Each structure stands twice: as structure tokens, then as C-alpha cells.
């Protein structure tokens, strides 16, 4: 039976303007970095996408290289669009990126005009859509002139293949330079995507968070749960089905030191006192001051999405709670 979205899908989710633009993002967005590749269950992918949209998550975030086989996440999401979600295209916010290695040779990596525009064409073909809502440059390129990369983003927008431009994994100083170029081109650059969590505060230290606020740009945070360490998964050791056991590329057992495990347990105690799970508190912390527009969650099953959506009415922290978290980390 063909999917029909829940009629009450917009009743609970909250939406925030992305910087000073007119675009609103849901407080929680769904990232397709993990569990949407060629080796994942298609039925589970569909269930997660349907659960997300049924609960007001309108933003689905991809990149050209996502999936166990690069490109496979876009292909699978394209299939879901074609079979079910495509009827709601104008209610969806779809983003993709280019910047990491996608194909062999000198033209399949980094930030050249040739790579970015060719990659966007490939992404649109894989997903079976005419445009993405946001097209990001995925990482800073030390060898390509920033002007060339930003002009490629401008071309993507002015060609109608993207509605907005974004940058990912940039620091504050480079973001300001990129903003100046895009402003002169009158290109709607609206958003930064960066890693941010209780355990990783790089965007506070490299000036990105401050620069984005000063420039009226949005921020969407990825890895807010620090690859699962900010959940209750590791409170009692490393389970057999954890990401460490299944795929140690992004989190290794060596990182879960006794000190780290002690921090996780102390943070969990604070979360319990707040009436939240540790994962819920970690997401709330990222959104606590309004400087982050949306938080990107990953999921391996639909129930995780439901749990995370529970934060929408509990973002605020007391000064005492914030001080306790800072003292732990």
C-alpha cells in the first residue's frame, strides 16, 4: 500500500528560521550518513524516513559519498522519493554535498568548479529530482581558490539545481571570506554544517559559531551524540551490536577510556534528573542558546527517531545544569 503521511505531522515539531533567511528548518533533521547504504535494509530505511516525516522532520540531509558504496544513500533515498515521499516534494527540504573523494582521478575530490558541478549533476540523477534545496561544499580546500569554489556554488543556485548554498566543516575566518564572495555574487548562502556536541566544541573554539551569529547565518550540527557516546549505549560496556563492533572507522574502543566512561555516567545522571535520556539531553544542549538552527540525528531504527523528537519541548537548561556539564567535560 502506498505511503500516506500522517495528517497531524506538523503539530509537535518546532521550526526555526535559518539565520536571517526566510527558510525554516525543523528543530531536528534526519541525516542519511549511516544506515542508508547498499548494505542496509531498504524496508528499515523507508520506515525511518516515514517516521521522521510523520513527526514533522521535513529535512533530509545527504552527501554524494554517503553509503557503504559512495552514492548508494542518494540512490536509496531517490527510490524512496520515487515510490512514496515524492508526492510530498514541496514539503521536503533535501540537501546534499560535495567535497570528499567521490571518484578516481584529479576531478573527483575537493573543491574545484569541475568537481562540484559534475557531482551535483550526479546527485540529482541518483535521487531523481530536478533540484536540491541546499547544496554544500563539504570541506575547506587548501589548494583551490576560495573564489572558484564559491562561484561554483553560485552557479549551482543560479542554474536552478539548488535553491540555497551552504558550507560544511569551515572555520569562522574562512566562513567570513566565503560569505563576502557570495554576498557580492548575490548568492543565497544561508547555512553552515559542522560537528558540535558536548564532547566536541570546536566551532566555539575556531570562531565559527560566533561568526555565523554575527553574519546572520544558520548552523546545523552533525554528530551531536558524538558517534553514540552521548547515549546510554556504553554505560555498561561495549555491546556487540554497537558501531564500535560493527564499524570502527569513526569510533574505536580505545576512545572509550575509563575517564570518558566516567564522564558519560555523570552526564547520564544529570539527564535523569532533567527527566531526559542522555541522548535527549545531548541534543537539547546543542540547541540550548538558539545559535544552532537544527540538529542532525542519525538513526538505525525508527524508535530512535521517536525518542529524539521528545526534546522539542525541553531545550532550556538552568545555569547550574550548564555549569555541571562544563565541569564534567
C-alpha positions as CSV (number, residue, x, y, z in Angstrom):
1,X,0.0,0.0,0.0
2,X,1.3,3.4,-0.9
3,X,2.5,5.6,1.9
4,X,0.3,8.4,3.1
5,X,1.8,11.0,5.5
6,X,0.2,11.5,9.0
7,X,-2.3,14.3,8.9
8,X,-1.0,15.7,12.2
9,X,2.7,15.7,11.2
10,X,3.2,19.4,11.9
11,X,1.5,19.6,15.3
12,X,4.6,18.9,17.6
13,X,7.7,19.8,15.7
14,X,9.1,23.3,16.0
15,X,10.8,25.2,13.1
16,X,13.3,28.0,13.2
17,X,14.5,30.5,10.6
18,X,17.9,29.6,9.2
19,X,19.9,32.7,10.2
20,X,18.3,35.8,8.6
21,X,17.0,33.9,5.6
22,X,13.3,33.1,5.0
23,X,13.9,29.3,5.1
24,X,12.8,27.4,8.2
25,X,14.4,24.2,9.4
26,X,12.8,21.7,11.8
27,X,14.5,21.6,15.2
28,X,15.6,18.0,14.3
29,X,16.7,16.9,10.9
30,X,17.5,13.4,9.7
31,X,21.0,12.6,8.4
32,X,21.5,9.7,6.0
33,X,25.2,9.3,6.6
34,X,24.8,5.8,8.2
35,X,22.3,3.0,7.6
36,X,21.1,4.1,4.2
37,X,23.8,2.5,2.1
38,X,23.9,-0.5,-0.2
39,X,24.3,-3.0,2.7
40,X,21.3,-1.7,4.7
41,X,17.7,-2.8,4.9
42,X,15.6,-0.9,2.4
43,X,12.4,-1.5,4.4
44,X,14.1,-0.1,7.5
45,X,15.2,3.0,5.5
46,X,11.6,3.6,4.5
47,X,10.3,3.1,8.0
48,X,12.8,5.7,9.3
49,X,12.0,8.2,6.6
50,X,8.3,7.8,7.1
51,X,8.6,8.0,10.9
52,X,10.6,11.2,10.5
53,X,8.2,12.9,8.1
54,X,5.1,11.7,10.1
55,X,6.6,13.6,13.0
56,X,7.4,16.9,11.3
57,X,11.0,16.2,10.3
58,X,11.0,17.7,6.8
59,X,14.8,18.0,6.3
60,X,16.7,15.0,4.9
61,X,20.5,15.5,4.7
62,X,22.8,13.6,2.3
63,X,26.1,13.9,0.6
64,X,27.5,12.4,-2.7
65,X,29.7,9.9,-0.8
66,X,27.2,8.7,1.8
67,X,26.6,5.0,1.9
68,X,28.8,1.9,2.2
69,X,29.3,2.3,-1.6
70,X,29.6,6.1,-2.3
71,X,26.4,7.3,-3.8
72,X,24.2,4.5,-2.5
73,X,22.5,6.6,0.1
74,X,21.3,9.0,-2.5
75,X,20.2,6.2,-4.7
76,X,18.2,4.6,-1.9
77,X,16.7,7.9,-0.9
78,X,15.8,8.6,-4.6
79,X,14.0,5.2,-4.6
80,X,12.0,6.2,-1.5
81,X,11.1,9.5,-3.2
82,X,10.1,7.8,-6.4
83,X,8.0,5.2,-4.6
84,X,6.5,7.2,-1.7
85,X,7.8,10.5,-0.5
86,X,8.0,12.2,-3.9
87,X,4.3,13.2,-3.6
88,X,5.4,15.5,-0.8
89,X,8.4,17.0,-2.5
90,X,7.3,20.6,-1.9
91,X,7.1,19.8,1.8
92,X,10.6,18.4,1.9
93,X,14.0,20.0,2.4
94,X,16.6,17.9,0.7
95,X,20.3,18.8,0.9
96,X,23.5,17.2,-0.5
97,X,27.2,18.0,-0.5
98,X,30.4,17.5,-2.5
99,X,34.0,17.9,-1.2
100,X,35.3,14.5,-0.3
101,X,36.6,11.9,-2.7
102,X,33.9,10.5,-4.9
103,X,35.6,9.1,-8.0
104,X,39.2,8.4,-9.2
105,X,41.4,11.0,-10.8
106,X,42.0,14.7,-10.2
107,X,38.4,15.8,-10.8
108,X,36.6,13.7,-8.1
109,X,37.6,15.4,-4.9
110,X,38.0,18.7,-3.0
111,X,36.5,22.0,-4.3
112,X,37.2,22.7,-8.0
113,X,34.4,24.0,-10.1
114,X,34.5,20.9,-12.3
115,X,34.1,18.6,-9.4
116,X,31.3,20.4,-7.6
117,X,29.1,20.9,-10.6
118,X,29.7,17.4,-12.0
119,X,29.0,16.0,-8.6
120,X,25.7,17.9,-8.2
121,X,24.5,16.6,-11.6
122,X,25.3,13.1,-10.5
123,X,23.5,13.6,-7.1
124,X,20.4,14.9,-8.9
125,X,20.4,11.9,-11.2
126,X,20.8,9.4,-8.4
127,X,17.9,10.9,-6.4
128,X,15.7,11.5,-9.5
129,X,15.0,15.1,-8.7
130,X,15.5,18.4,-10.5
131,X,17.0,20.4,-7.7
132,X,18.2,20.2,-4.1
133,X,17.1,22.7,-1.5
134,X,20.7,23.2,-0.2
135,X,24.0,22.4,-1.9
136,X,27.0,22.4,0.4
137,X,30.7,22.4,-0.2
138,X,31.7,19.7,2.2
139,X,35.1,20.8,3.4
140,X,37.7,23.6,3.0
141,X,40.1,23.1,0.1
142,X,43.7,24.4,0.7
143,X,44.6,24.2,-3.0
144,X,41.6,25.6,-4.8
145,X,41.0,29.4,-4.7
146,X,38.0,30.1,-2.4
147,X,36.5,32.3,-5.2
148,X,36.4,29.3,-7.6
149,X,34.6,27.1,-5.1
150,X,32.1,29.8,-4.1
151,X,31.4,30.7,-7.7
152,X,30.6,27.1,-8.3
153,X,28.0,27.2,-5.5
154,X,26.6,30.4,-7.1
155,X,26.4,28.6,-10.5
156,X,24.6,25.7,-8.8
157,X,22.0,28.1,-7.4
158,X,21.6,30.3,-10.5
159,X,21.2,27.3,-12.7
160,X,18.2,26.2,-10.7
161,X,19.8,23.0,-9.5
162,X,20.0,24.3,-5.9
163,X,17.9,26.8,-4.0
164,X,20.4,27.8,-1.3
165,X,24.2,27.4,-0.8
166,X,25.9,26.1,2.3
167,X,29.3,25.2,3.5
168,X,30.4,22.4,5.8
169,X,33.5,21.9,8.1
170,X,34.7,25.5,7.6
171,X,36.2,27.6,10.4
172,X,35.0,31.1,11.3
173,X,37.6,33.1,9.4
174,X,37.1,31.2,6.2
175,X,33.4,31.4,6.5
176,X,33.6,35.1,6.6
177,X,35.7,35.2,3.5
178,X,33.3,32.9,1.7
179,X,30.3,35.0,2.9
180,X,31.9,38.1,1.4
181,X,32.3,36.4,-2.0
182,X,28.8,35.0,-2.1
183,X,27.3,38.3,-0.9
184,X,28.9,40.1,-3.8
185,X,27.5,37.4,-6.2
186,X,24.1,37.8,-4.6
187,X,24.0,34.1,-3.9
188,X,21.7,32.9,-1.0
189,X,24.3,31.4,1.3
190,X,22.4,30.6,4.5
191,X,23.9,27.8,6.4
192,X,27.0,26.1,8.0
193,X,27.1,22.4,8.8
194,X,29.6,21.4,11.4
195,X,30.3,18.9,14.1
196,X,29.1,20.0,17.5
197,X,28.4,18.2,20.8
198,X,29.0,18.3,24.5
199,X,32.3,16.4,23.8
200,X,33.3,18.4,20.6
201,X,33.1,22.2,20.9
202,X,35.4,23.0,18.0
203,X,33.0,25.5,16.5
204,X,33.2,27.5,19.7
205,X,37.0,27.5,19.7
206,X,37.6,28.2,15.9
207,X,35.2,31.1,15.8
208,X,32.6,29.5,13.5
209,X,29.7,29.7,16.0
210,X,30.3,33.4,16.7
211,X,30.9,34.3,13.1
212,X,27.7,32.6,12.0
213,X,25.7,34.5,14.5
214,X,27.3,37.8,13.6
215,X,26.7,37.2,9.9
216,X,23.1,36.1,10.2
217,X,23.8,32.5,9.0
218,X,22.3,29.3,10.3
219,X,24.2,26.4,11.8
220,X,23.1,22.7,11.6
221,X,25.1,20.4,13.9
222,X,26.1,16.9,12.9
223,X,27.4,14.2,15.3
224,X,25.6,15.7,18.3
225,X,25.7,12.4,20.1
226,X,29.5,12.0,19.5
227,X,29.1,8.8,17.5
228,X,26.8,7.3,20.1
229,X,28.9,8.0,23.2
230,X,26.3,10.5,24.4
231,X,23.7,7.8,24.8
232,X,23.1,5.1,27.3
233,X,24.6,2.5,24.9
234,X,28.0,2.5,26.6
235,X,27.1,2.9,30.2
236,X,27.7,-0.8,30.9
237,X,30.5,-1.6,28.4
238,X,30.5,-2.1,24.6
239,X,27.6,-4.0,23.3
240,X,28.1,-6.5,20.4
241,X,25.8,-4.6,18.0
242,X,27.4,-1.2,18.7
243,X,29.1,0.9,16.0
244,X,32.5,0.1,17.5
245,X,32.0,-3.6,17.0
246,X,30.3,-3.3,13.6
247,X,32.4,-0.4,12.1
248,X,35.3,1.0,13.9
249,X,36.2,3.7,11.4
250,X,34.5,6.6,13.2
251,X,34.7,5.4,16.8
252,X,37.2,3.0,18.3
253,X,37.3,1.1,21.6
254,X,40.5,2.9,22.5
255,X,38.5,6.2,22.7
256,X,36.2,4.8,25.5
257,X,38.7,5.2,28.3
258,X,37.7,5.0,31.9
259,X,37.8,8.8,32.0
260,X,35.4,9.0,29.1
261,X,33.1,6.4,30.6
262,X,33.1,8.2,33.9
263,X,32.1,11.4,32.0
264,X,29.3,9.6,30.2
265,X,27.9,8.2,33.5
266,X,28.0,11.6,35.2
267,X,26.2,13.3,32.3
268,X,23.6,10.5,32.4
269,X,22.9,11.3,36.0
270,X,22.2,15.0,35.0
271,X,19.9,13.8,32.2
272,X,18.0,11.6,34.5
273,X,17.4,14.5,36.9
274,X,16.2,16.5,34.0
275,X,13.7,13.8,33.1
276,X,15.5,13.0,29.8
277,X,17.6,10.3,28.4
278,X,21.3,11.1,27.9
279,X,20.7,11.3,24.1
280,X,17.8,13.7,24.6
281,X,19.9,16.0,26.9
282,X,22.8,16.0,24.5
283,X,20.6,17.1,21.6
284,X,18.9,19.8,23.8
285,X,22.4,21.1,24.8
286,X,23.3,21.7,21.2
287,X,20.1,23.8,20.7
288,X,20.2,25.4,24.1
289,X,21.1,29.0,23.1
290,X,19.3,29.4,19.8
291,X,22.5,29.8,17.8
292,X,22.1,26.4,16.2
293,X,19.1,26.2,13.9
294,X,18.8,22.4,13.7
295,X,20.4,19.3,15.0
296,X,21.1,16.4,12.6
297,X,20.4,13.0,14.0
298,X,21.3,9.6,12.6
299,X,19.3,6.5,13.4
300,X,19.4,2.8,12.9
301,X,15.8,2.3,13.7
302,X,12.6,4.3,13.9
303,X,12.3,4.2,17.6
304,X,15.4,6.2,18.0
305,X,13.9,9.0,15.9
306,X,10.8,9.0,18.1
307,X,13.0,9.2,21.3
308,X,15.0,12.1,19.9
309,X,11.8,14.1,18.8
310,X,11.0,14.2,22.5
311,X,13.3,17.1,23.1
312,X,11.2,19.7,21.3
313,X,9.6,20.9,24.5
314,X,12.6,20.7,26.7
315,X,15.5,22.7,25.4
316,X,16.1,25.0,28.3
317,X,18.9,24.4,30.9
318,X,19.4,26.1,34.2
319,X,22.7,27.8,34.9
320,X,23.5,25.2,37.4
321,X,23.0,22.4,34.9
322,X,25.2,24.1,32.4
323,X,27.9,24.6,34.9
324,X,27.8,20.9,36.0
325,X,28.1,19.8,32.3
326,X,31.0,22.1,31.8
327,X,32.7,20.8,34.9
328,X,32.4,17.2,33.7
329,X,33.7,18.0,30.2
